[in-house]
Amino acid sequence: MFKYIIWHDGGWLRDSSDLGYLYETEEEAREESELAKEEYMRDWDIEGSEYDPDDFEIEIVEV
């Protein structure tokens, strides 16, 4: 099983296992993490926040 952790500019944003999400494959975890990252960027766009997409880091962890 795999989970993802998303960081932005050195700060922790989300650990998928905290939400109860674990994935069968590393690829599935990576795909879901990209969707979550896009969700953050979309929300920040709505709020008018400034961010650099390159400041996101995604870590895939086997659990």
N, C-alpha and C positions, 0 to 999 in steps of 0.2 A: 504494500500500500504506500501511497505517496501523498504528500501535502505540499502546499506552497506557502511561502511567506513573501509578502510584498513590503519593500522599504522605499521611502522617498526621501532623498536628500539626507540620508543617514538616520531617518526616523522610521520606526515600525508603523505600518499601516494595518496589515491584516495577516492573520495566520488562518488558513482555511480550516484547520482542525478545531479552532476555537468556535467555528460556526457549525461544526459537525460534518465537514466535508473532507473525505479521504477518497483517493482515486486509485483505481486498479493499476494504471500505468503512468509512467513518468510523462509520456506524451499528453495524456488526458489532463494531468495536473498542470502542465505547461499551457495547454489551450485555455483552461479555466482561469489561470492566472492572468493571461493576456486579456481575457474578457473583463476580469475584475479591474485591471489597470485602466482599460478603456472606460469603464464605469466611473472610476475616480476622475479621469480627465474630463469626461462629459459633465459630471457634477461641478467640477471646478470651473469649467467654461461657463456654465449657467450662473454661477456665483460671481463670475468676473475675476476669479483668482488667476494670478500669473504663476506659471510653473514651466519647467523644462522637462519634456518627456524623457530626456536622457538621464535625468536624475532618479528615475525609477530603477530599482534592483529587484529581481525576482530570484528567489532561492527555492529549488525543488528538493525536498527532503524525503528520504525513505523512512517510513515508520513501521 
